[in-house]
Amino acid sequence: MTLGFVVLMSEALLSYAAPVVPGVAREVRKKMHWGLHCGAMLCLALGLVAVWRSHELKLPDPMPDLYSPHSFLGLGAVTMLGLQALLGCYAYLWPRLGLPQRLALGPLHRFAGAATWVAGLAAVATGLQEKVTFLQMGKGLKAPAVFGPIIRLPAVCLPLLVVLGAAVLYMQAPAAAGSKPVASLALSADSSSTQGLLHGGAPAVPNDEEEGSRGRF
Protein backbone atom coordinates (compact mmCIF):
# COMPACT_ATOMS: atom_id res chain seq x y z
CA MET A 1 0.00 0.00 0.00
CA THR A 2 2.98 2.28 0.57
CA LEU A 3 4.02 1.63 -3.03
CA GLY A 4 0.55 2.61 -4.24
CA PHE A 5 0.21 5.91 -2.38
CA VAL A 6 3.80 7.11 -2.01
CA VAL A 7 5.30 6.05 -5.33
CA LEU A 8 2.69 5.39 -8.00
CA MET A 9 0.15 8.04 -7.04
CA SER A 10 2.90 10.65 -6.70
CA GLU A 11 4.13 9.79 -10.17
CA ALA A 12 0.55 9.87 -11.49
CA LEU A 13 0.03 13.41 -10.20
CA LEU A 14 3.32 14.62 -11.63
CA SER A 15 3.09 12.76 -14.94
CA TYR A 16 0.18 14.89 -16.16
CA ALA A 17 0.67 18.34 -14.62
CA ALA A 18 4.47 18.43 -14.33
CA PRO A 19 6.12 15.66 -16.35
CA VAL A 20 9.80 15.01 -15.70
CA VAL A 21 10.49 14.73 -19.44
CA PRO A 22 9.40 17.95 -21.20
CA GLY A 23 7.67 17.91 -24.52
CA VAL A 24 5.63 14.75 -23.94
CA ALA A 25 2.37 14.84 -25.90
CA ARG A 26 -0.79 15.50 -23.91
CA GLU A 27 -2.40 12.18 -24.90
CA VAL A 28 0.71 10.31 -23.76
CA ARG A 29 0.63 12.13 -20.42
CA LYS A 30 -3.03 11.20 -19.98
CA LYS A 31 -2.25 7.52 -20.59
CA MET A 32 0.65 7.69 -18.12
CA HIS A 33 -1.65 9.38 -15.60
CA TRP A 34 -4.40 6.79 -15.60
CA GLY A 35 -1.96 3.90 -16.08
CA LEU A 36 -0.06 4.84 -12.91
CA HIS A 37 -3.35 5.28 -11.05
CA CYS A 38 -4.44 1.81 -12.16
CA GLY A 39 -1.17 0.42 -10.84
CA ALA A 40 -1.69 2.25 -7.55
CA MET A 41 -5.22 0.89 -7.18
CA LEU A 42 -3.97 -2.63 -7.87
CA CYS A 43 -1.33 -2.29 -5.15
CA LEU A 44 -3.90 -0.91 -2.71
CA ALA A 45 -6.37 -3.72 -3.44
CA LEU A 46 -3.69 -6.36 -2.88
CA GLY A 47 -2.61 -4.54 0.31
CA LEU A 48 -6.15 -4.58 1.69
CA VAL A 49 -6.49 -8.29 1.01
CA ALA A 50 -3.14 -8.95 2.67
CA VAL A 51 -4.12 -6.92 5.74
CA TRP A 52 -7.43 -8.72 6.24
CA ARG A 53 -5.87 -12.14 5.71
CA SER A 54 -3.02 -11.42 8.10
CA HIS A 55 -5.52 -10.39 10.77
CA GLU A 56 -7.50 -13.59 10.30
CA LEU A 57 -4.45 -15.86 10.34
CA LYS A 58 -2.65 -14.25 13.26
CA LEU A 59 -1.76 -16.69 16.05
CA PRO A 60 -2.67 -17.48 18.72
CA ASP A 61 -5.77 -15.28 18.27
CA PRO A 62 -7.02 -13.38 15.20
CA MET A 63 -6.77 -9.60 15.28
CA PRO A 64 -9.88 -7.42 14.88
CA ASP A 65 -10.32 -5.31 11.77
CA LEU A 66 -10.71 -1.52 11.74
CA TYR A 67 -9.45 -1.07 15.29
CA SER A 68 -7.24 2.03 14.90
CA PRO A 69 -7.17 5.53 13.35
CA HIS A 70 -4.76 4.14 10.74
CA SER A 71 -7.38 1.59 9.66
CA PHE A 72 -10.15 4.13 9.20
CA LEU A 73 -7.90 6.73 7.57
CA GLY A 74 -6.52 4.19 5.13
CA LEU A 75 -9.95 2.83 4.24
CA GLY A 76 -11.22 6.38 3.77
CA ALA A 77 -8.32 7.21 1.44
CA VAL A 78 -8.95 4.06 -0.63
CA THR A 79 -12.66 4.92 -0.86
CA MET A 80 -11.84 8.46 -1.99
CA LEU A 81 -9.49 7.06 -4.62
CA GLY A 82 -12.17 4.71 -5.92
CA LEU A 83 -14.73 7.50 -6.24
CA GLN A 84 -12.17 9.78 -7.88
CA ALA A 85 -11.27 7.05 -10.38
CA LEU A 86 -14.93 6.43 -11.29
CA LEU A 87 -15.57 10.14 -11.80
CA GLY A 88 -12.38 10.56 -13.83
CA CYS A 89 -13.18 7.59 -16.09
CA TYR A 90 -16.72 8.82 -16.68
CA ALA A 91 -15.67 12.39 -17.41
CA TYR A 92 -12.43 11.91 -19.36
CA LEU A 93 -12.36 8.38 -20.81
CA TRP A 94 -15.81 6.87 -21.36
CA PRO A 95 -18.48 7.97 -22.12
CA ARG A 96 -16.53 11.26 -21.79
CA LEU A 97 -18.13 14.61 -21.16
CA GLY A 98 -18.04 17.51 -23.58
CA LEU A 99 -15.14 19.96 -23.60
CA PRO A 100 -16.92 22.70 -21.58
CA GLN A 101 -17.91 20.19 -18.90
CA ARG A 102 -14.38 18.74 -18.74
CA LEU A 103 -12.88 22.20 -18.39
CA ALA A 104 -15.32 23.05 -15.62
CA LEU A 105 -14.64 19.77 -13.82
CA GLY A 106 -10.85 20.09 -14.10
CA PRO A 107 -10.19 22.19 -10.95
CA LEU A 108 -12.43 19.96 -8.82
CA HIS A 109 -10.79 16.82 -10.22
CA ARG A 110 -7.32 18.15 -9.43
CA PHE A 111 -8.31 19.20 -5.92
CA ALA A 112 -10.03 15.89 -5.14
CA GLY A 113 -7.03 13.97 -6.47
CA ALA A 114 -4.59 15.95 -4.35
CA ALA A 115 -6.80 15.57 -1.26
CA THR A 116 -7.01 11.81 -1.82
CA TRP A 117 -3.25 11.57 -2.17
CA VAL A 118 -2.66 13.60 1.01
CA ALA A 119 -5.08 11.31 2.87
CA GLY A 120 -3.07 8.36 1.60
CA LEU A 121 0.19 9.88 2.84
CA ALA A 122 -1.45 10.47 6.22
CA ALA A 123 -2.53 6.82 6.32
CA VAL A 124 1.04 5.73 5.57
CA ALA A 125 2.37 8.02 8.33
CA THR A 126 -0.09 6.69 10.93
CA GLY A 127 0.72 3.14 9.84
CA LEU A 128 4.42 3.71 10.46
CA GLN A 129 3.71 5.18 13.88
CA GLU A 130 1.39 2.28 14.72
CA LYS A 131 4.10 -0.22 13.80
CA VAL A 132 6.63 1.58 15.99
CA THR A 133 4.17 1.53 18.90
CA PHE A 134 3.66 -2.22 18.48
CA LEU A 135 7.43 -2.76 18.50
CA GLN A 136 7.89 -0.65 21.60
CA MET A 137 5.08 -2.40 23.47
CA GLY A 138 5.89 -5.92 22.30
CA LYS A 139 9.60 -5.80 23.01
CA GLY A 140 9.46 -3.45 25.96
CA LEU A 141 12.15 -1.27 24.46
CA LYS A 142 14.06 0.98 26.80
CA ALA A 143 17.00 3.32 26.37
CA PRO A 144 19.26 2.95 24.46
CA ALA A 145 17.16 0.51 22.40
CA VAL A 146 14.55 3.20 21.71
CA PHE A 147 17.23 5.03 19.71
CA GLY A 148 18.13 1.95 17.66
CA PRO A 149 17.78 1.60 13.86
CA ILE A 150 14.43 -0.19 14.14
CA ILE A 151 12.92 2.96 15.67
CA ARG A 152 15.03 5.54 13.85
CA LEU A 153 14.05 4.33 10.37
CA PRO A 154 10.33 5.22 10.69
CA ALA A 155 11.34 8.48 12.41
CA VAL A 156 13.35 9.41 9.30
CA CYS A 157 10.61 8.30 6.88
CA LEU A 158 7.94 10.55 8.38
CA PRO A 159 9.72 13.87 7.64
CA LEU A 160 10.50 12.56 4.16
CA LEU A 161 6.77 12.08 3.59
CA VAL A 162 6.28 15.75 4.50
CA VAL A 163 8.99 16.77 2.02
CA LEU A 164 7.41 14.63 -0.69
CA GLY A 165 3.97 16.09 -0.02
CA ALA A 166 5.24 19.66 -0.10
CA ALA A 167 7.19 19.09 -3.33
CA VAL A 168 4.31 17.48 -5.24
CA LEU A 169 1.73 19.99 -4.03
CA TYR A 170 4.07 22.83 -5.00
CA MET A 171 4.18 21.48 -8.54
CA GLN A 172 0.36 21.37 -8.52
CA ALA A 173 -0.08 24.90 -7.15
CA PRO A 174 -1.65 27.51 -9.46
CA ALA A 175 0.60 30.26 -10.71
CA ALA A 176 0.57 33.71 -9.20
CA ALA A 177 -1.07 36.49 -11.16
CA GLY A 178 1.11 37.55 -14.08
CA SER A 179 3.47 34.56 -13.90
CA LYS A 180 3.64 31.11 -15.43
CA PRO A 181 3.14 27.98 -13.31
CA VAL A 182 6.18 25.85 -12.57
CA ALA A 183 4.88 23.02 -14.71
CA SER A 184 4.24 25.27 -17.71
CA LEU A 185 7.86 25.01 -18.83
CA ALA A 186 7.38 21.29 -19.38
CA LEU A 187 3.97 21.72 -21.02
CA SER A 188 4.85 24.48 -23.48
CA ALA A 189 5.31 22.04 -26.35
CA ASP A 190 1.59 21.40 -26.73
CA SER A 191 0.20 24.66 -25.39
CA SER A 192 -0.82 25.79 -28.88
CA SER A 193 -2.94 22.66 -29.39
CA THR A 194 -4.66 23.22 -26.06
CA GLN A 195 -5.39 26.81 -27.00
CA GLY A 196 -6.66 25.51 -30.30
CA LEU A 197 -9.30 23.48 -28.53
CA LEU A 198 -10.45 26.59 -26.74
CA HIS A 199 -10.58 28.48 -30.05
CA GLY A 200 -12.92 26.05 -31.79
CA GLY A 201 -10.60 23.19 -32.74
CA ALA A 202 -7.95 25.00 -34.78
CA PRO A 203 -4.43 25.54 -33.46
CA ALA A 204 -4.00 28.98 -32.03
CA VAL A 205 -1.57 31.33 -33.72
CA PRO A 206 -0.14 34.60 -32.44
CA ASN A 207 -2.51 37.53 -32.76
CA ASP A 208 -5.32 35.36 -34.08
CA GLU A 209 -7.87 37.29 -32.08
CA GLU A 210 -6.46 40.58 -33.33
CA GLU A 211 -6.64 39.43 -36.96
CA GLY A 212 -10.19 38.23 -36.43
CA SER A 213 -11.20 41.59 -35.00
CA ARG A 214 -9.73 43.35 -38.05
CA GLY A 215 -11.80 41.20 -40.36
CA ARG A 216 -14.99 42.19 -38.62
CA PHE A 217 -14.48 45.93 -39.27
N, C-alpha and C positions, 0 to 999 in steps of 0.2 A: 504494500500500500504506500510505503514511502517512495518507491520508484514511480508510482502513478502520480502522486501529488507533487512531489518535489522535483522530479526530473521531467517526466513526459508532459505534465500540464504546464510547467514553466516554459518548456520548449514550444508547446502549442501556442501559448500567448505571444511569445516573441516571434514565432515563425511568420505570423500574419502581419502584425503591426510594426515589428522592428526586426526584420530578418538579418541574420549575421552576414549572409552573402548578399550584397547589394545587386540590384538589377534583376532579381528573380521575378518572373511574370506573375501577375496577380492570380491567375488560375492555378498556377503551381503552388503559390503560397496558401491558397484555400485548401488544396488537397493535402498539403503538409499539415495544416491546422487541424482539419477533422481527422486525418490519419493518426496524428499524435494523440488526439483526444480519444480516439477509439482504443489505442494502445493503453492509455491511462485507465479507461473504464474496464478493460480486460484485466489489468493488474489489480484494480480495486475489487472487482468481482471475485477473483481468485483469492485475494486477501481476506475478504469477508467469509468465504467458505472455509478457509484455513483457520480463521479465528473461531468460528462456531464449532468446527470439528475438534480443535484442540481443547476447547472448553468441555466438550462432551467426553473426550477420551482421557482427560486428566485423572491421574491416580493419586491418592486412593479414592477421592471423591470428585465428581464433576464440578466444574466451576459454573456459577450462574452467568447468564448473558445480560448485557446492558446494566452493569452494576456500578459504573463510574462515569464521571464527566467526560472522560476520553471516549467512552463507548457512544454516548449520545451525541457528542460533537462530531465524531467520525461518521456516524450514521446520518446525521443531518447534512454533512458536507457531501456524502455520496448521493443523498436524495436530491440536493440542490444541483449536483452535476447531472443527474439523470433528467431532471426537468429542463435544465439548460440545453442539454443535448437534443431532447425532443423538440423544443422550440426552435433551436438552430436548424435542425434537419427540415422541419416544416417550412421555415421561412426562407432558407437559403439553398436547400438541395431539392427536396420534393415535398409537396407539389410546387413550392417556391412562390413566394409573394411577388407582387409587382415591384418595380424599381422604387416608386415613392414610398411604399410600405417598408421596403428593406432599408431605405435610408432613414426613415423615421425610427425603425426598430434598432438601428445600429448602436446608438449610445446606450440604450437599455441593455442590449446584448453584451456589450463590452463591460458595463458596470456589473451585471449579474455574473459574468464569467470571472471577473477579478474578485468579486466577493466570495464566490464559490472556492476559488483557489486559495484565498486568505483563510477561509474556514478549514480547508484541508491542511494548510500549514499549521494552523492552531491545533488541529487534531494530532498531527505528527508530534508537535511540541509536548502536548499533554501525554501522549503515549510514551515519549522518552522519559518524562518525569515520573510517570506511573511505574515504568520498569525500574528506574533507579530506586524508587520507594520500596518496591518488592525486594530488590537486592539488599537494601539496608535492613529491612525487617527480617528477611529470611536468614541472612548470615550474621545479623547482629553486629554490623560493622562499627568499629570504634576507631578513634585516631590511633595511628596514622592511616588506617585502611580506608577511611572515608576520603582521603586525598589520593587514593590509588587510581590507576588507569581506568578501571572499570567504572568509576564514578566520574572521572575527569572527561572521558570521551563524550558522554551526553552533555556535560556542562559546556563543552566547546561547540557541540553541534547546535545548541539552541541559539547562541548569538549569530551563528552562520545562517540560520533560517531567517533571522531578522534582516541580515544583510541581503540575502537573496530576495526577500519580499520587497525591501526598499528599492533594490535595483530594478526589478521587473516592473513594479508599479511606477517608477520614475519613467521608464520607457513607454508606459501606457498613458502618462499624464498628458492632458491637452496643452498645447503651446500657449504661451502668454500672448497678449494682444500685440500684433505687429511683428511677431517672430515666428519662425518655422518650428514645428515639433522636432524632437530629437530624431524620431524615426523617419522624418521626411527625407533625409539625405539618402536613405536606403531605398525609398519608394519613388524617387524622382523619375526613374526610368519609365514608369507606366503612368505618370501623373496626367499626361495628355490624353490617354485613353479613358481615364476616369472622368476627366473634364468633358470628354466627348459624350459620355453617357448622359451627363447632366445638361448637355447642349443638344439633345435630341438624337444621339446615336453617332454623330460624326465627330472625328477627332478635333479637338479644339486647336486653334492656331492663334498666334499673337494678334491682338487687336481685332479679333473676329467680331466682337460686339460693336467696336467702333465702325468697322466697315459696314456692318449691317445697318447701323444707324444712319450712315451716309446714304445708303441705298433707299432709305425710306423718305428722304427729303428731296 
